[in-house]
Amino acid sequence: MQFKGTHHVALRTPNFAAMEKFYTETLGLKVIRRWDEVPIIFLDIGGTTIELINSKDSGAGTLPTGGWDHIAFHVESVDEVYADLKSKNVEFTVEPKDVFGVRIAFFKDSDGNRVEIFEDHNWPK
């Protein structure tokens, strides 16, 4: 078995409209596919996609409480992205800092999911 790479990371939300607005307007991600009747959208983040799923009235309360800890966006400059997001009133839970030779920062999306911005110029292309 050989994996080609990540296709997508799925996030469930009972606040679909707010989450779509956060990821498309605040973060500027492009919707690359959508099914409005469900609703589900796929957002392009470069090397993979985020699948945003409306969980309102879908029995999402039966989902396990464990799951993804965070999604990380590989960026050219954590400090530049940090400044841009701060100007859009995004609150950070971890301010930009250097850890183990990389630069990181964390914030939460409109549903409270942890999102990381990650800078590593030595990361394989």
N, C-alpha and C positions, 0 to 999 in steps of 0.2 A: 504494500500500500504506500502510495506517495501523495502527499498533500501539495497542492499548487500554492496555497496561501490562504489567507482569511478572505471569506466572501463578505460576511457582514457580522455585526454585533447587534442583537435585538434588545430594545428597551420597551417595556410595557408601561403604559400610563393611563390613568383615568382622566387626565387633563390634556387630551390630544391637541387641541387648538393652541394652548399655551406652549406646549412642548414644540410643536411645529414652528411657531413663531420664534421661540428661543433659538432653535437650531438653524432656521433659515435666515431670520433677520438679525439676531444678535451675533451669531457665529458666522453667518454668511454662507452656509452650506447650500448646495444646489440639490433640489429634488430631482432624482433621476428616474423614478418610477413611483406610481401611486395607484392605489385602489380605493377610491372614495367610498364605495359601498361597504367596506369592512370597518373602518378605514385603516389603511396601512400605507406608509410611505418609505421609500429608500432614499437616503441622503448620501451624497458622495463626499468622502473625506480623504480622497487621494488613493491610498493603497488598499482601502476596503470601503465598506458602506455601513451605515447605521440603518437598521430597520426599526422604525418607530411604529408601535402597535397600540391601537386604542383598546384599553382593557376595561373600559366602562361597561358595566352590565354583561361582562363576558365570563364571570366566574373566576376572575383573576385572583380572588381571595383564596382560592385553593392552590395557588402556585406555591412552591417552596419559598421559605423566607431567605434561604441562602441564594447566592447567585453572583453575578459579576460584581467585583469591588469597584472598578472604575474603567473608563475608557481613556486612552491616552492619545493625544494628537501630537505627532512629531512635527515640530515647528523649527523654522530657521533661527528665530530669536524669541526666547521666552519673555524677555523684557519688553520687546515691541508688542507682542500679542497681549501681554499683561496690561500695558498702557492703553491699548485699544479697547480691551474689554472693560477696564476700569472706567473709561470715558462713557461706556454704555451702562454704567451702574451695576456691573457684575461684581458680586462680593466673593472674595477669595478666602478659602479656609487655610491655605498654606501660601504665603507670599513667596515670590521667586527666591530660590536658594540653590546653592551648589551642593550636590550629594554624590559621592563616589565618581567624580569626574563628569557628571552631567548636570544640567540646570533644569529645575522643575518648578512647577507651581500647581496648586489645585483650586478649583472652584466647583460650585454646584449648579446644575441646570435648574430649570423652573420647577422640576419635580423633586429636587434634592439629590439626584444622582451625582456621584463624584466624577469629575472630569479633570484630567491632568493635561498640562502642556509640558512637553518634553523636548529638550534641546540637547543633541549629541552630535557634534560634527564628525565623530569617528564611527558613527553607526553605518553599517553596510548599506549601500545604495541599492 
